[in-house]
Amino acid sequence: MVTRRFTVVLEAAEEGGFVVKCLELPVATQGETREEALKNIKEAIEGYLEVKAKLLHGKIRGERVEVVVEAPSALLA
């Protein structure tokens, strides 16, 4: 296991509660409270990554290389 960090956007929903979306992955969820929404997005991201790992197992060939880029601060604010 490795630890990864993801950026999420938490918004108050018009009908109440909160909607939370991950910027790096196609994952979104909601919750009645801020804490519940953040707990739900963590579980959703973990579930997404587990499924992705199973689908890619043994299919990735070649060298894995991590790259670091500079992004506009507006994307991370």
PyMOL Python script that loads the backbone (N, CA, C, O; Angstrom):
from pymol import cmd

cmd.read_pdbstr("""\
ATOM      1  N   MET A   1       0.842  -1.185   0.000  1.00  0.00           N
ATOM      2  CA  MET A   1       0.000   0.000   0.000  1.00  0.00           C
ATOM      3  C   MET A   1       0.885   1.245   0.000  1.00  0.00           C
ATOM      4  O   MET A   1       1.938   1.279   0.636  1.00  0.00           O
ATOM      5  N   VAL A   2       0.439   2.247  -0.715  1.00  0.00           N
ATOM      6  CA  VAL A   2       1.086   3.548  -0.708  1.00  0.00           C
ATOM      7  C   VAL A   2       0.051   4.597  -0.312  1.00  0.00           C
ATOM      8  O   VAL A   2      -1.150   4.410  -0.511  1.00  0.00           O
ATOM      9  N   THR A   3       0.528   5.682   0.240  1.00  0.00           N
ATOM     10  CA  THR A   3      -0.365   6.772   0.606  1.00  0.00           C
ATOM     11  C   THR A   3      -0.360   7.785  -0.524  1.00  0.00           C
ATOM     12  O   THR A   3       0.704   8.191  -0.990  1.00  0.00           O
ATOM     13  N   ARG A   4      -1.523   8.189  -0.962  1.00  0.00           N
ATOM     14  CA  ARG A   4      -1.664   9.193  -2.016  1.00  0.00           C
ATOM     15  C   ARG A   4      -2.528  10.322  -1.481  1.00  0.00           C
ATOM     16  O   ARG A   4      -3.387  10.105  -0.627  1.00  0.00           O
ATOM     17  N   ARG A   5      -2.304  11.494  -1.970  1.00  0.00           N
ATOM     18  CA  ARG A   5      -3.114  12.653  -1.597  1.00  0.00           C
ATOM     19  C   ARG A   5      -3.909  13.102  -2.815  1.00  0.00           C
ATOM     20  O   ARG A   5      -3.388  13.143  -3.930  1.00  0.00           O
ATOM     21  N   PHE A   6      -5.158  13.433  -2.592  1.00  0.00           N
ATOM     22  CA  PHE A   6      -6.028  13.926  -3.652  1.00  0.00           C
ATOM     23  C   PHE A   6      -6.692  15.209  -3.173  1.00  0.00           C
ATOM     24  O   PHE A   6      -6.905  15.407  -1.977  1.00  0.00           O
ATOM     25  N   THR A   7      -7.009  16.063  -4.112  1.00  0.00           N
ATOM     26  CA  THR A   7      -7.686  17.314  -3.798  1.00  0.00           C
ATOM     27  C   THR A   7      -9.179  17.132  -4.060  1.00  0.00           C
ATOM     28  O   THR A   7      -9.576  16.640  -5.116  1.00  0.00           O
ATOM     29  N   VAL A   8      -9.999  17.531  -3.093  1.00  0.00           N
ATOM     30  CA  VAL A   8     -11.441  17.464  -3.265  1.00  0.00           C
ATOM     31  C   VAL A   8     -12.043  18.847  -3.085  1.00  0.00           C
ATOM     32  O   VAL A   8     -11.486  19.701  -2.394  1.00  0.00           O
ATOM     33  N   VAL A   9     -13.187  19.050  -3.719  1.00  0.00           N
ATOM     34  CA  VAL A   9     -13.925  20.309  -3.583  1.00  0.00           C
ATOM     35  C   VAL A   9     -15.226  19.984  -2.857  1.00  0.00           C
ATOM     36  O   VAL A   9     -15.994  19.117  -3.273  1.00  0.00           O
ATOM     37  N   LEU A  10     -15.447  20.692  -1.779  1.00  0.00           N
ATOM     38  CA  LEU A  10     -16.625  20.487  -0.933  1.00  0.00           C
ATOM     39  C   LEU A  10     -17.547  21.691  -1.113  1.00  0.00           C
ATOM     40  O   LEU A  10     -17.141  22.831  -0.887  1.00  0.00           O
ATOM     41  N   GLU A  11     -18.789  21.430  -1.519  1.00  0.00           N
ATOM     42  CA  GLU A  11     -19.750  22.512  -1.756  1.00  0.00           C
ATOM     43  C   GLU A  11     -21.037  22.232  -0.993  1.00  0.00           C
ATOM     44  O   GLU A  11     -21.478  21.088  -0.889  1.00  0.00           O
ATOM     45  N   ALA A  12     -21.623  23.284  -0.468  1.00  0.00           N
ATOM     46  CA  ALA A  12     -22.939  23.145   0.153  1.00  0.00           C
ATOM     47  C   ALA A  12     -23.960  22.881  -0.951  1.00  0.00           C
ATOM     48  O   ALA A  12     -23.975  23.576  -1.967  1.00  0.00           O
ATOM     49  N   ALA A  13     -24.811  21.877  -0.750  1.00  0.00           N
ATOM     50  CA  ALA A  13     -25.844  21.535  -1.726  1.00  0.00           C
ATOM     51  C   ALA A  13     -27.074  22.408  -1.493  1.00  0.00           C
ATOM     52  O   ALA A  13     -27.403  22.735  -0.353  1.00  0.00           O
ATOM     53  N   GLU A  14     -27.752  22.784  -2.574  1.00  0.00           N
ATOM     54  CA  GLU A  14     -28.950  23.631  -2.460  1.00  0.00           C
ATOM     55  C   GLU A  14     -30.023  22.990  -1.587  1.00  0.00           C
ATOM     56  O   GLU A  14     -30.708  23.679  -0.831  1.00  0.00           O
ATOM     57  N   GLU A  15     -30.166  21.679  -1.691  1.00  0.00           N
ATOM     58  CA  GLU A  15     -31.197  20.974  -0.944  1.00  0.00           C
ATOM     59  C   GLU A  15     -30.754  20.600   0.467  1.00  0.00           C
ATOM     60  O   GLU A  15     -31.481  19.924   1.195  1.00  0.00           O
ATOM     61  N   GLY A  16     -29.561  21.042   0.845  1.00  0.00           N
ATOM     62  CA  GLY A  16     -29.011  20.713   2.152  1.00  0.00           C
ATOM     63  C   GLY A  16     -27.915  19.683   2.032  1.00  0.00           C
ATOM     64  O   GLY A  16     -27.847  18.949   1.046  1.00  0.00           O
ATOM     65  N   GLY A  17     -27.072  19.627   3.017  1.00  0.00           N
ATOM     66  CA  GLY A  17     -25.954  18.696   2.968  1.00  0.00           C
ATOM     67  C   GLY A  17     -24.823  19.238   2.115  1.00  0.00           C
ATOM     68  O   GLY A  17     -24.763  20.433   1.825  1.00  0.00           O
ATOM     69  N   PHE A  18     -23.919  18.338   1.713  1.00  0.00           N
ATOM     70  CA  PHE A  18     -22.742  18.734   0.967  1.00  0.00           C
ATOM     71  C   PHE A  18     -22.484  17.772  -0.179  1.00  0.00           C
ATOM     72  O   PHE A  18     -22.757  16.575  -0.086  1.00  0.00           O
ATOM     73  N   VAL A  19     -21.949  18.325  -1.269  1.00  0.00           N
ATOM     74  CA  VAL A  19     -21.482  17.544  -2.407  1.00  0.00           C
ATOM     75  C   VAL A  19     -19.971  17.686  -2.411  1.00  0.00           C
ATOM     76  O   VAL A  19     -19.447  18.780  -2.199  1.00  0.00           O
ATOM     77  N   VAL A  20     -19.265  16.586  -2.652  1.00  0.00           N
ATOM     78  CA  VAL A  20     -17.804  16.631  -2.676  1.00  0.00           C
ATOM     79  C   VAL A  20     -17.306  15.880  -3.910  1.00  0.00           C
ATOM     80  O   VAL A  20     -17.761  14.775  -4.206  1.00  0.00           O
ATOM     81  N   LYS A  21     -16.353  16.506  -4.634  1.00  0.00           N
ATOM     82  CA  LYS A  21     -15.821  15.947  -5.872  1.00  0.00           C
ATOM     83  C   LYS A  21     -14.307  15.908  -5.803  1.00  0.00           C
ATOM     84  O   LYS A  21     -13.677  16.830  -5.285  1.00  0.00           O
ATOM     85  N   CYS A  22     -13.727  14.843  -6.324  1.00  0.00           N
ATOM     86  CA  CYS A  22     -12.279  14.716  -6.414  1.00  0.00           C
ATOM     87  C   CYS A  22     -11.830  15.345  -7.726  1.00  0.00           C
ATOM     88  O   CYS A  22     -12.386  15.040  -8.781  1.00  0.00           O
ATOM     89  N   LEU A  23     -10.825  16.222  -7.670  1.00  0.00           N
ATOM     90  CA  LEU A  23     -10.352  16.895  -8.871  1.00  0.00           C
ATOM     91  C   LEU A  23      -9.520  15.982  -9.767  1.00  0.00           C
ATOM     92  O   LEU A  23      -9.531  16.147 -10.987  1.00  0.00           O
ATOM     93  N   GLU A  24      -8.808  15.033  -9.194  1.00  0.00           N
ATOM     94  CA  GLU A  24      -7.907  14.183  -9.976  1.00  0.00           C
ATOM     95  C   GLU A  24      -8.554  12.908 -10.506  1.00  0.00           C
ATOM     96  O   GLU A  24      -8.037  12.300 -11.443  1.00  0.00           O
ATOM     97  N   LEU A  25      -9.659  12.501  -9.929  1.00  0.00           N
ATOM     98  CA  LEU A  25     -10.313  11.245 -10.312  1.00  0.00           C
ATOM     99  C   LEU A  25     -11.790  11.492 -10.608  1.00  0.00           C
ATOM    100  O   LEU A  25     -12.362  12.469 -10.124  1.00  0.00           O
ATOM    101  N   PRO A  26     -12.408  10.623 -11.392  1.00  0.00           N
ATOM    102  CA  PRO A  26     -13.844  10.776 -11.672  1.00  0.00           C
ATOM    103  C   PRO A  26     -14.698  10.229 -10.528  1.00  0.00           C
ATOM    104  O   PRO A  26     -15.443   9.264 -10.698  1.00  0.00           O
ATOM    105  N   VAL A  27     -14.576  10.859  -9.368  1.00  0.00           N
ATOM    106  CA  VAL A  27     -15.254  10.386  -8.163  1.00  0.00           C
ATOM    107  C   VAL A  27     -15.965  11.565  -7.495  1.00  0.00           C
ATOM    108  O   VAL A  27     -15.383  12.636  -7.323  1.00  0.00           O
ATOM    109  N   ALA A  28     -17.210  11.358  -7.127  1.00  0.00           N
ATOM    110  CA  ALA A  28     -17.985  12.374  -6.405  1.00  0.00           C
ATOM    111  C   ALA A  28     -18.967  11.662  -5.489  1.00  0.00           C
ATOM    112  O   ALA A  28     -19.345  10.516  -5.733  1.00  0.00           O
ATOM    113  N   THR A  29     -19.372  12.350  -4.436  1.00  0.00           N
ATOM    114  CA  THR A  29     -20.352  11.794  -3.513  1.00  0.00           C
ATOM    115  C   THR A  29     -20.976  12.935  -2.722  1.00  0.00           C
ATOM    116  O   THR A  29     -20.769  14.104  -3.048  1.00  0.00           O
ATOM    117  N   GLN A  30     -21.727  12.607  -1.701  1.00  0.00           N
ATOM    118  CA  GLN A  30     -22.382  13.627  -0.893  1.00  0.00           C
ATOM    119  C   GLN A  30     -22.510  13.150   0.540  1.00  0.00           C
ATOM    120  O   GLN A  30     -22.196  12.004   0.861  1.00  0.00           O
ATOM    121  N   GLY A  31     -22.973  14.039   1.390  1.00  0.00           N
ATOM    122  CA  GLY A  31     -23.205  13.692   2.783  1.00  0.00           C
ATOM    123  C   GLY A  31     -24.065  14.758   3.438  1.00  0.00           C
ATOM    124  O   GLY A  31     -24.109  15.897   2.974  1.00  0.00           O
ATOM    125  N   GLU A  32     -24.742  14.398   4.503  1.00  0.00           N
ATOM    126  CA  GLU A  32     -25.589  15.341   5.220  1.00  0.00           C
ATOM    127  C   GLU A  32     -24.763  16.399   5.942  1.00  0.00           C
ATOM    128  O   GLU A  32     -25.188  17.547   6.065  1.00  0.00           O
ATOM    129  N   THR A  33     -23.576  16.008   6.422  1.00  0.00           N
ATOM    130  CA  THR A  33     -22.685  16.940   7.111  1.00  0.00           C
ATOM    131  C   THR A  33     -21.356  16.991   6.368  1.00  0.00           C
ATOM    132  O   THR A  33     -21.062  16.139   5.529  1.00  0.00           O
ATOM    133  N   ARG A  34     -20.566  18.001   6.693  1.00  0.00           N
ATOM    134  CA  ARG A  34     -19.236  18.138   6.091  1.00  0.00           C
ATOM    135  C   ARG A  34     -18.401  16.887   6.387  1.00  0.00           C
ATOM    136  O   ARG A  34     -17.743  16.343   5.500  1.00  0.00           O
ATOM    137  N   GLU A  35     -18.440  16.447   7.631  1.00  0.00           N
ATOM    138  CA  GLU A  35     -17.665  15.280   8.047  1.00  0.00           C
ATOM    139  C   GLU A  35     -18.107  14.025   7.309  1.00  0.00           C
ATOM    140  O   GLU A  35     -17.272  13.234   6.870  1.00  0.00           O
ATOM    141  N   GLU A  36     -19.421  13.840   7.171  1.00  0.00           N
ATOM    142  CA  GLU A  36     -19.933  12.674   6.463  1.00  0.00           C
ATOM    143  C   GLU A  36     -19.535  12.709   4.988  1.00  0.00           C
ATOM    144  O   GLU A  36     -19.165  11.680   4.422  1.00  0.00           O
ATOM    145  N   ALA A  37     -19.608  13.882   4.363  1.00  0.00           N
ATOM    146  CA  ALA A  37     -19.235  14.010   2.958  1.00  0.00           C
ATOM    147  C   ALA A  37     -17.761  13.674   2.757  1.00  0.00           C
ATOM    148  O   ALA A  37     -17.407  12.985   1.801  1.00  0.00           O
ATOM    149  N   LEU A  38     -16.900  14.156   3.654  1.00  0.00           N
ATOM    150  CA  LEU A  38     -15.466  13.859   3.537  1.00  0.00           C
ATOM    151  C   LEU A  38     -15.176  12.383   3.794  1.00  0.00           C
ATOM    152  O   LEU A  38     -14.302  11.803   3.148  1.00  0.00           O
ATOM    153  N   LYS A  39     -15.894  11.775   4.724  1.00  0.00           N
ATOM    154  CA  LYS A  39     -15.741  10.337   4.976  1.00  0.00           C
ATOM    155  C   LYS A  39     -16.181   9.555   3.736  1.00  0.00           C
ATOM    156  O   LYS A  39     -15.523   8.595   3.336  1.00  0.00           O
ATOM    157  N   ASN A  40     -17.288   9.968   3.135  1.00  0.00           N
ATOM    158  CA  ASN A  40     -17.811   9.282   1.953  1.00  0.00           C
ATOM    159  C   ASN A  40     -16.878   9.403   0.757  1.00  0.00           C
ATOM    160  O   ASN A  40     -16.711   8.438   0.011  1.00  0.00           O
ATOM    161  N   ILE A  41     -16.257  10.584   0.556  1.00  0.00           N
ATOM    162  CA  ILE A  41     -15.361  10.732  -0.594  1.00  0.00           C
ATOM    163  C   ILE A  41     -14.101   9.898  -0.388  1.00  0.00           C
ATOM    164  O   ILE A  41     -13.559   9.349  -1.348  1.00  0.00           O
ATOM    165  N   LYS A  42     -13.639   9.799   0.830  1.00  0.00           N
ATOM    166  CA  LYS A  42     -12.464   8.958   1.109  1.00  0.00           C
ATOM    167  C   LYS A  42     -12.779   7.505   0.753  1.00  0.00           C
ATOM    168  O   LYS A  42     -11.976   6.836   0.103  1.00  0.00           O
ATOM    169  N   GLU A  43     -13.933   7.024   1.173  1.00  0.00           N
ATOM    170  CA  GLU A  43     -14.335   5.649   0.862  1.00  0.00           C
ATOM    171  C   GLU A  43     -14.531   5.463  -0.649  1.00  0.00           C
ATOM    172  O   GLU A  43     -14.168   4.423  -1.201  1.00  0.00           O
ATOM    173  N   ALA A  44     -15.103   6.471  -1.311  1.00  0.00           N
ATOM    174  CA  ALA A  44     -15.328   6.379  -2.755  1.00  0.00           C
ATOM    175  C   ALA A  44     -14.004   6.348  -3.520  1.00  0.00           C
ATOM    176  O   ALA A  44     -13.859   5.588  -4.478  1.00  0.00           O
ATOM    177  N   ILE A  45     -13.045   7.165  -3.104  1.00  0.00           N
ATOM    178  CA  ILE A  45     -11.732   7.167  -3.751  1.00  0.00           C
ATOM    179  C   ILE A  45     -11.033   5.832  -3.536  1.00  0.00           C
ATOM    180  O   ILE A  45     -10.467   5.272  -4.475  1.00  0.00           O
ATOM    181  N   GLU A  46     -11.067   5.318  -2.314  1.00  0.00           N
ATOM    182  CA  GLU A  46     -10.447   4.016  -2.027  1.00  0.00           C
ATOM    183  C   GLU A  46     -11.081   2.920  -2.873  1.00  0.00           C
ATOM    184  O   GLU A  46     -10.374   2.067  -3.411  1.00  0.00           O
ATOM    185  N   GLY A  47     -12.402   2.934  -2.996  1.00  0.00           N
ATOM    186  CA  GLY A  47     -13.096   1.940  -3.811  1.00  0.00           C
ATOM    187  C   GLY A  47     -12.724   2.056  -5.278  1.00  0.00           C
ATOM    188  O   GLY A  47     -12.492   1.047  -5.943  1.00  0.00           O
ATOM    189  N   TYR A  48     -12.667   3.272  -5.785  1.00  0.00           N
ATOM    190  CA  TYR A  48     -12.271   3.501  -7.175  1.00  0.00           C
ATOM    191  C   TYR A  48     -10.872   2.959  -7.429  1.00  0.00           C
ATOM    192  O   TYR A  48     -10.637   2.281  -8.429  1.00  0.00           O
ATOM    193  N   LEU A  49      -9.939   3.257  -6.520  1.00  0.00           N
ATOM    194  CA  LEU A  49      -8.557   2.813  -6.706  1.00  0.00           C
ATOM    195  C   LEU A  49      -8.425   1.295  -6.612  1.00  0.00           C
ATOM    196  O   LEU A  49      -7.616   0.704  -7.326  1.00  0.00           O
ATOM    197  N   GLU A  50      -9.203   0.660  -5.745  1.00  0.00           N
ATOM    198  CA  GLU A  50      -9.177  -0.802  -5.646  1.00  0.00           C
ATOM    199  C   GLU A  50      -9.626  -1.444  -6.949  1.00  0.00           C
ATOM    200  O   GLU A  50      -8.989  -2.379  -7.434  1.00  0.00           O
ATOM    201  N   VAL A  51     -10.723  -0.944  -7.519  1.00  0.00           N
ATOM    202  CA  VAL A  51     -11.234  -1.479  -8.783  1.00  0.00           C
ATOM    203  C   VAL A  51     -10.232  -1.229  -9.902  1.00  0.00           C
ATOM    204  O   VAL A  51      -9.968  -2.123 -10.705  1.00  0.00           O
ATOM    205  N   LYS A  52      -9.669  -0.021  -9.964  1.00  0.00           N
ATOM    206  CA  LYS A  52      -8.689   0.330 -10.989  1.00  0.00           C
ATOM    207  C   LYS A  52      -7.469  -0.588 -10.891  1.00  0.00           C
ATOM    208  O   LYS A  52      -6.962  -1.048 -11.915  1.00  0.00           O
ATOM    209  N   ALA A  53      -6.996  -0.860  -9.680  1.00  0.00           N
ATOM    210  CA  ALA A  53      -5.838  -1.730  -9.482  1.00  0.00           C
ATOM    211  C   ALA A  53      -6.130  -3.143  -9.981  1.00  0.00           C
ATOM    212  O   ALA A  53      -5.272  -3.768 -10.604  1.00  0.00           O
ATOM    213  N   LYS A  54      -7.324  -3.646  -9.713  1.00  0.00           N
ATOM    214  CA  LYS A  54      -7.688  -4.990 -10.178  1.00  0.00           C
ATOM    215  C   LYS A  54      -7.758  -5.050 -11.697  1.00  0.00           C
ATOM    216  O   LYS A  54      -7.322  -6.029 -12.302  1.00  0.00           O
ATOM    217  N   LEU A  55      -8.305  -4.008 -12.315  1.00  0.00           N
ATOM    218  CA  LEU A  55      -8.429  -3.974 -13.770  1.00  0.00           C
ATOM    219  C   LEU A  55      -7.066  -3.874 -14.460  1.00  0.00           C
ATOM    220  O   LEU A  55      -6.871  -4.431 -15.540  1.00  0.00           O
ATOM    221  N   LEU A  56      -6.130  -3.165 -13.836  1.00  0.00           N
ATOM    222  CA  LEU A  56      -4.817  -2.952 -14.450  1.00  0.00           C
ATOM    223  C   LEU A  56      -3.790  -4.009 -14.075  1.00  0.00           C
ATOM    224  O   LEU A  56      -2.712  -4.056 -14.668  1.00  0.00           O
ATOM    225  N   HIS A  57      -4.103  -4.858 -13.104  1.00  0.00           N
ATOM    226  CA  HIS A  57      -3.146  -5.845 -12.620  1.00  0.00           C
ATOM    227  C   HIS A  57      -2.579  -6.669 -13.776  1.00  0.00           C
ATOM    228  O   HIS A  57      -3.315  -7.334 -14.505  1.00  0.00           O
ATOM    229  N   GLY A  58      -1.279  -6.610 -13.924  1.00  0.00           N
ATOM    230  CA  GLY A  58      -0.610  -7.393 -14.953  1.00  0.00           C
ATOM    231  C   GLY A  58      -0.686  -6.809 -16.349  1.00  0.00           C
ATOM    232  O   GLY A  58      -0.112  -7.382 -17.275  1.00  0.00           O
ATOM    233  N   LYS A  59      -1.371  -5.693 -16.536  1.00  0.00           N
ATOM    234  CA  LYS A  59      -1.531  -5.115 -17.866  1.00  0.00           C
ATOM    235  C   LYS A  59      -0.566  -3.970 -18.141  1.00  0.00           C
ATOM    236  O   LYS A  59      -0.388  -3.571 -19.292  1.00  0.00           O
ATOM    237  N   ILE A  60       0.052  -3.443 -17.103  1.00  0.00           N
ATOM    238  CA  ILE A  60       0.957  -2.309 -17.296  1.00  0.00           C
ATOM    239  C   ILE A  60       2.349  -2.837 -17.608  1.00  0.00           C
ATOM    240  O   ILE A  60       2.904  -3.650 -16.869  1.00  0.00           O
ATOM    241  N   ARG A  61       2.893  -2.363 -18.706  1.00  0.00           N
ATOM    242  CA  ARG A  61       4.235  -2.749 -19.125  1.00  0.00           C
ATOM    243  C   ARG A  61       5.094  -1.489 -19.162  1.00  0.00           C
ATOM    244  O   ARG A  61       4.573  -0.376 -19.239  1.00  0.00           O
ATOM    245  N   GLY A  62       6.373  -1.665 -19.108  1.00  0.00           N
ATOM    246  CA  GLY A  62       7.279  -0.537 -19.228  1.00  0.00           C
ATOM    247  C   GLY A  62       7.654   0.061 -17.890  1.00  0.00           C
ATOM    248  O   GLY A  62       7.281  -0.444 -16.831  1.00  0.00           O
ATOM    249  N   GLU A  63       8.385   1.127 -17.961  1.00  0.00           N
ATOM    250  CA  GLU A  63       8.921   1.795 -16.782  1.00  0.00           C
ATOM    251  C   GLU A  63       7.903   2.785 -16.213  1.00  0.00           C
ATOM    252  O   GLU A  63       7.295   3.560 -16.951  1.00  0.00           O
ATOM    253  N   ARG A  64       7.733   2.746 -14.921  1.00  0.00           N
ATOM    254  CA  ARG A  64       6.866   3.719 -14.258  1.00  0.00           C
ATOM    255  C   ARG A  64       7.722   4.899 -13.829  1.00  0.00           C
ATOM    256  O   ARG A  64       8.747   4.730 -13.167  1.00  0.00           O
ATOM    257  N   VAL A  65       7.296   6.084 -14.209  1.00  0.00           N
ATOM    258  CA  VAL A  65       8.042   7.291 -13.898  1.00  0.00           C
ATOM    259  C   VAL A  65       7.080   8.314 -13.317  1.00  0.00           C
ATOM    260  O   VAL A  65       5.999   8.537 -13.861  1.00  0.00           O
ATOM    261  N   GLU A  66       7.471   8.930 -12.219  1.00  0.00           N
ATOM    262  CA  GLU A  66       6.660   9.983 -11.614  1.00  0.00           C
ATOM    263  C   GLU A  66       7.157  11.321 -12.131  1.00  0.00           C
ATOM    264  O   GLU A  66       8.362  11.573 -12.149  1.00  0.00           O
ATOM    265  N   VAL A  67       6.248  12.170 -12.546  1.00  0.00           N
ATOM    266  CA  VAL A  67       6.612  13.499 -13.015  1.00  0.00           C
ATOM    267  C   VAL A  67       6.011  14.547 -12.086  1.00  0.00           C
ATOM    268  O   VAL A  67       4.947  14.341 -11.501  1.00  0.00           O
ATOM    269  N   VAL A  68       6.691  15.645 -11.964  1.00  0.00           N
ATOM    270  CA  VAL A  68       6.220  16.755 -11.136  1.00  0.00           C
ATOM    271  C   VAL A  68       6.062  17.954 -12.055  1.00  0.00           C
ATOM    272  O   VAL A  68       6.984  18.300 -12.793  1.00  0.00           O
ATOM    273  N   VAL A  69       4.897  18.589 -12.014  1.00  0.00           N
ATOM    274  CA  VAL A  69       4.626  19.756 -12.838  1.00  0.00           C
ATOM    275  C   VAL A  69       4.161  20.903 -11.962  1.00  0.00           C
ATOM    276  O   VAL A  69       3.690  20.695 -10.844  1.00  0.00           O
ATOM    277  N   GLU A  70       4.297  22.105 -12.473  1.00  0.00           N
ATOM    278  CA  GLU A  70       3.782  23.270 -11.766  1.00  0.00           C
ATOM    279  C   GLU A  70       2.403  23.577 -12.348  1.00  0.00           C
ATOM    280  O   GLU A  70       2.220  23.608 -13.565  1.00  0.00           O
ATOM    281  N   ALA A  71       1.450  23.801 -11.466  1.00  0.00           N
ATOM    282  CA  ALA A  71       0.083  24.084 -11.887  1.00  0.00           C
ATOM    283  C   ALA A  71      -0.324  25.461 -11.387  1.00  0.00           C
ATOM    284  O   ALA A  71       0.164  25.914 -10.352  1.00  0.00           O
ATOM    285  N   PRO A  72      -1.209  26.127 -12.111  1.00  0.00           N
ATOM    286  CA  PRO A  72      -1.705  27.423 -11.632  1.00  0.00           C
ATOM    287  C   PRO A  72      -2.329  27.279 -10.241  1.00  0.00           C
ATOM    288  O   PRO A  72      -3.065  26.329  -9.974  1.00  0.00           O
ATOM    289  N   SER A  73      -2.027  28.222  -9.373  1.00  0.00           N
ATOM    290  CA  SER A  73      -2.535  28.129  -8.001  1.00  0.00           C
ATOM    291  C   SER A  73      -4.054  28.152  -7.945  1.00  0.00           C
ATOM    292  O   SER A  73      -4.634  27.660  -6.977  1.00  0.00           O
ATOM    293  N   ALA A  74      -4.711  28.705  -8.944  1.00  0.00           N
ATOM    294  CA  ALA A  74      -6.174  28.739  -8.971  1.00  0.00           C
ATOM    295  C   ALA A  74      -6.764  27.333  -8.993  1.00  0.00           C
ATOM    296  O   ALA A  74      -7.878  27.122  -8.512  1.00  0.00           O
ATOM    297  N   LEU A  75      -6.031  26.374  -9.545  1.00  0.00           N
ATOM    298  CA  LEU A  75      -6.509  24.999  -9.575  1.00  0.00           C
ATOM    299  C   LEU A  75      -6.483  24.368  -8.195  1.00  0.00           C
ATOM    300  O   LEU A  75      -7.255  23.447  -7.925  1.00  0.00           O
ATOM    301  N   LEU A  76      -5.631  24.832  -7.337  1.00  0.00           N
ATOM    302  CA  LEU A  76      -5.471  24.230  -6.024  1.00  0.00           C
ATOM    303  C   LEU A  76      -6.106  25.036  -4.919  1.00  0.00           C
ATOM    304  O   LEU A  76      -6.108  24.606  -3.765  1.00  0.00           O
ATOM    305  N   ALA A  77      -6.639  26.178  -5.238  1.00  0.00           N
ATOM    306  CA  ALA A  77      -7.241  27.050  -4.212  1.00  0.00           C
ATOM    307  C   ALA A  77      -8.611  26.571  -3.829  1.00  0.00           C
ATOM    308  O   ALA A  77      -9.263  27.181  -2.982  1.00  0.00           O
TER     309      ALA A  77
END
""", "prot")
cmd.dss("prot")
cmd.show_as("cartoon", "prot")
cmd.util.cbc("prot")
cmd.orient("prot")
